[in-house]
């Protein structure tokens, strides 16, 4: 029983060392974590079926620039009965984390930059971090 406890403590200490370093390997590992937790790979498509018979389709497009910031557009199509709604979310995945930067609805001519980022993951990961 004590072995499991010490093993758990050792794993936690190792993770704390990884997250507290600023090495390229640690940063690459964090980007991979973001890709696994909230994938934003170009061409990726996700389809969801809703309980009312509708559906949501999300498709990731290639990276582009928006206000001098690299963003990853996500096209979202919501289908319900005879309605079809299109919108775009513009995500950022950089050294600060993964967050929603802007959105564009069907009536918006240009993307609307959010006043505050909507965080999905904030780097570096720390115990007690809130976002």
N, C-alpha and C positions, 0 to 999 in steps of 0.2 A: 504494500500500500504506500509506503514511504517513497519507493522508487518512482511510482507514477506521479507523486506530488513533485519530486525533484525534477523529473523529466518535463513536466508541465512548466515549472519555473524556468528551466533551461531554455525551453522553446520560446517562452515569452521574452526572456533576456536577449536571445538571438534576434527575434523580430524587432525589439527595441533598438538594437545596434544597427540593424539594416535600415530602419526608418529614420534614425538620427544621423546617418551619414549622408554626405552630399556627393558621393562618388557617382560616376556615370553608370556603373552596374546597378546601383540602388535605384537611380532614376529610371533606368530602362525597365527594371522590375516593376516599378510603380506604374509606368505607362502600360505594361502588359496587364497589370491588375485592372486598370481602367478599361482596357480592351476586353477583358474577360467579364468584368462586372457590368459594363455598359458599352457593348460593342458598337463602334462607329466605322466599320469597314465599308469602303465604297462598293456598291452593288448589293449589299446585304438587304434582304427583304424579310419582314416579319408580318405574319397575317394572324389576326385575332378574330374569332367568331363571338359575337355578342349574344346574350340570352334572348333578345328580341328578334333574332334572325339577321341582324345587321352585321357589319364587319368593319374592321380597322386594318388598313394596310399601311405599313411604314417602310420607306425605301431610303437608303443612305446614298447620297450623291457625292461626287468628287469634291475635294477641298477647294475653297475659293477664298478671296479676300473680301472683307466687308469692313469699311472704316479702318483700313490698315491692320486688320486682325484676321488671322487665318481661321476660317470657320468651316464646319462640316454641315452642309444642308441635309435635313431629313424631311422628305416629302411624306405627308400624312393624308390619307384618304379615308374618310368616314362615310360609310354607306348605311343608310337606314331607310327602309321602305322605298319611297320614290325620291329620296333626297340623297345627294352626293356632295360632300363638303371637302374642299381641298385646303391645305395649309402647309406652311413650311416652318420648321424650327431650325435654328442655326446654332450648332454646338461648338464649343471650344474644348480641345483636349491638349493642354500644354503643361508646363512645369508647375503651374499653380493648381491644376486639377482638371476636372471635367465639369463643365457648366453650360447652361443655356444662356446664350448671349443676345439673341434676337428672335423675333417671330414675324411671320407674314401671313395674314389671313387672306381670304379670297377677295376682299374689297380693298386691301392695302396695295398701293402702287409700288412701294419700296418696303424692305424689311424694317420693323420697328425695334430699335435697340432697347433692351430692358434697362430700367433705372439701376437695378441691382441684379447681379448674376443669380441664377437659380442653380445652386450647387448640387451635383450628384456625388462627386468625390472631391475632397480638398486635400492637396498634398502640402507638406508631408503628413501622413497619417500619424496621429498621436492619440494616446489614450486621453479621453475627456474632451477631444475636439468636438465642436458643435458648428453646424452650418445649416 
